[in-house]
Amino acid sequence: MATYVDWLAPTFVLSLTGLPVASVPCGLDPDGLPVGLQIVGRPLGEEAVLALAHVVEQQQPIGRPRLLGTAPPPRVS
């Protein structure tokens, strides 16, 4: 995608539907850039969307990005 607006457009369109939507950080890519997940629920399904967002956050805590030139933290199983 060429511009920030191109990246933003899909999230904006989902918000216009009136459906419950949550954007959840779910980790970092190999270059240390954040990766997110957008969860969309059924009408009046806010509780289910928030519950799933909580599960995703618990399974994949993002923490803080590492500084350039530092080794990645060890993975905890």
Rosetta constraint file for C-alpha pairs under 8 A:
AtomPair CA 1 CA 6 HARMONIC 5.79 0.50
AtomPair CA 1 CA 7 HARMONIC 6.48 0.50
AtomPair CA 2 CA 6 HARMONIC 6.56 0.50
AtomPair CA 3 CA 7 HARMONIC 6.81 0.50
AtomPair CA 4 CA 8 HARMONIC 6.17 0.50
AtomPair CA 5 CA 9 HARMONIC 5.92 0.50
AtomPair CA 6 CA 10 HARMONIC 7.85 0.50
AtomPair CA 7 CA 11 HARMONIC 7.99 0.50
AtomPair CA 8 CA 12 HARMONIC 6.32 0.50
AtomPair CA 9 CA 13 HARMONIC 6.18 0.50
AtomPair CA 10 CA 14 HARMONIC 6.36 0.50
AtomPair CA 11 CA 15 HARMONIC 6.40 0.50
AtomPair CA 11 CA 38 HARMONIC 7.97 0.50
AtomPair CA 12 CA 16 HARMONIC 6.49 0.50
AtomPair CA 13 CA 17 HARMONIC 6.83 0.50
AtomPair CA 14 CA 18 HARMONIC 7.56 0.50
AtomPair CA 14 CA 19 HARMONIC 7.26 0.50
AtomPair CA 14 CA 21 HARMONIC 7.35 0.50
AtomPair CA 14 CA 40 HARMONIC 7.91 0.50
AtomPair CA 15 CA 19 HARMONIC 6.82 0.50
AtomPair CA 15 CA 20 HARMONIC 7.75 0.50
AtomPair CA 15 CA 21 HARMONIC 6.89 0.50
AtomPair CA 18 CA 43 HARMONIC 7.56 0.50
AtomPair CA 19 CA 40 HARMONIC 6.79 0.50
AtomPair CA 19 CA 41 HARMONIC 6.18 0.50
AtomPair CA 19 CA 42 HARMONIC 6.25 0.50
AtomPair CA 19 CA 43 HARMONIC 5.33 0.50
AtomPair CA 19 CA 44 HARMONIC 7.34 0.50
AtomPair CA 19 CA 45 HARMONIC 7.88 0.50
AtomPair CA 20 CA 40 HARMONIC 5.90 0.50
AtomPair CA 20 CA 41 HARMONIC 5.34 0.50
AtomPair CA 20 CA 42 HARMONIC 6.98 0.50
AtomPair CA 20 CA 43 HARMONIC 6.83 0.50
AtomPair CA 20 CA 44 HARMONIC 7.07 0.50
AtomPair CA 20 CA 45 HARMONIC 6.40 0.50
AtomPair CA 20 CA 46 HARMONIC 5.40 0.50
AtomPair CA 20 CA 49 HARMONIC 6.90 0.50
AtomPair CA 21 CA 38 HARMONIC 6.89 0.50
AtomPair CA 21 CA 39 HARMONIC 5.56 0.50
AtomPair CA 21 CA 40 HARMONIC 4.57 0.50
AtomPair CA 21 CA 41 HARMONIC 6.41 0.50
AtomPair CA 21 CA 46 HARMONIC 7.83 0.50
AtomPair CA 21 CA 49 HARMONIC 6.95 0.50
AtomPair CA 22 CA 38 HARMONIC 5.68 0.50
AtomPair CA 22 CA 39 HARMONIC 5.18 0.50
AtomPair CA 22 CA 40 HARMONIC 6.70 0.50
AtomPair CA 22 CA 49 HARMONIC 6.72 0.50
AtomPair CA 22 CA 50 HARMONIC 7.13 0.50
AtomPair CA 22 CA 53 HARMONIC 6.90 0.50
AtomPair CA 23 CA 36 HARMONIC 6.64 0.50
AtomPair CA 23 CA 37 HARMONIC 5.73 0.50
AtomPair CA 23 CA 38 HARMONIC 4.42 0.50
AtomPair CA 23 CA 39 HARMONIC 6.34 0.50
AtomPair CA 23 CA 53 HARMONIC 7.85 0.50
AtomPair CA 24 CA 36 HARMONIC 5.47 0.50
AtomPair CA 24 CA 37 HARMONIC 5.18 0.50
AtomPair CA 24 CA 38 HARMONIC 6.23 0.50
AtomPair CA 24 CA 39 HARMONIC 7.71 0.50
AtomPair CA 24 CA 53 HARMONIC 6.21 0.50
AtomPair CA 24 CA 56 HARMONIC 7.46 0.50
AtomPair CA 24 CA 57 HARMONIC 6.99 0.50
AtomPair CA 25 CA 34 HARMONIC 7.05 0.50
AtomPair CA 25 CA 35 HARMONIC 6.08 0.50
AtomPair CA 25 CA 36 HARMONIC 4.34 0.50
AtomPair CA 25 CA 37 HARMONIC 6.35 0.50
AtomPair CA 25 CA 57 HARMONIC 7.12 0.50
AtomPair CA 25 CA 61 HARMONIC 7.99 0.50
AtomPair CA 25 CA 62 HARMONIC 6.64 0.50
AtomPair CA 26 CA 34 HARMONIC 7.68 0.50
AtomPair CA 26 CA 35 HARMONIC 5.83 0.50
AtomPair CA 26 CA 36 HARMONIC 5.30 0.50
AtomPair CA 26 CA 37 HARMONIC 6.51 0.50
AtomPair CA 26 CA 56 HARMONIC 6.86 0.50
AtomPair CA 26 CA 57 HARMONIC 6.49 0.50
AtomPair CA 26 CA 60 HARMONIC 5.42 0.50
AtomPair CA 26 CA 61 HARMONIC 6.70 0.50
AtomPair CA 26 CA 62 HARMONIC 6.13 0.50
AtomPair CA 27 CA 34 HARMONIC 5.97 0.50
AtomPair CA 27 CA 35 HARMONIC 5.49 0.50
AtomPair CA 27 CA 36 HARMONIC 7.21 0.50
AtomPair CA 27 CA 60 HARMONIC 6.16 0.50
AtomPair CA 27 CA 61 HARMONIC 6.76 0.50
AtomPair CA 27 CA 62 HARMONIC 4.81 0.50
AtomPair CA 28 CA 32 HARMONIC 5.10 0.50
AtomPair CA 28 CA 33 HARMONIC 5.18 0.50
AtomPair CA 28 CA 34 HARMONIC 4.46 0.50
AtomPair CA 28 CA 35 HARMONIC 5.46 0.50
AtomPair CA 28 CA 62 HARMONIC 7.02 0.50
AtomPair CA 28 CA 65 HARMONIC 7.56 0.50
AtomPair CA 29 CA 33 HARMONIC 5.36 0.50
AtomPair CA 29 CA 34 HARMONIC 6.39 0.50
AtomPair CA 29 CA 35 HARMONIC 6.51 0.50
AtomPair CA 32 CA 65 HARMONIC 6.25 0.50
AtomPair CA 32 CA 66 HARMONIC 6.87 0.50
AtomPair CA 33 CA 65 HARMONIC 7.71 0.50
AtomPair CA 39 CA 49 HARMONIC 6.50 0.50
AtomPair CA 39 CA 52 HARMONIC 7.97 0.50
AtomPair CA 39 CA 53 HARMONIC 7.27 0.50
AtomPair CA 40 CA 49 HARMONIC 6.78 0.50
AtomPair CA 41 CA 45 HARMONIC 5.50 0.50
AtomPair CA 41 CA 46 HARMONIC 6.91 0.50
AtomPair CA 41 CA 48 HARMONIC 7.20 0.50
AtomPair CA 41 CA 49 HARMONIC 5.70 0.50
AtomPair CA 45 CA 49 HARMONIC 6.39 0.50
AtomPair CA 46 CA 50 HARMONIC 6.12 0.50
AtomPair CA 47 CA 51 HARMONIC 6.08 0.50
AtomPair CA 48 CA 52 HARMONIC 6.15 0.50
AtomPair CA 49 CA 53 HARMONIC 6.12 0.50
AtomPair CA 50 CA 54 HARMONIC 6.14 0.50
AtomPair CA 51 CA 55 HARMONIC 6.41 0.50
AtomPair CA 52 CA 56 HARMONIC 6.25 0.50
AtomPair CA 53 CA 57 HARMONIC 6.21 0.50
AtomPair CA 54 CA 58 HARMONIC 6.19 0.50
AtomPair CA 55 CA 59 HARMONIC 6.17 0.50
AtomPair CA 56 CA 60 HARMONIC 6.05 0.50
AtomPair CA 57 CA 61 HARMONIC 5.37 0.50
AtomPair CA 57 CA 62 HARMONIC 7.78 0.50
AtomPair CA 66 CA 70 HARMONIC 6.66 0.50
AtomPair CA 66 CA 71 HARMONIC 7.74 0.50
AtomPair CA 66 CA 72 HARMONIC 6.62 0.50
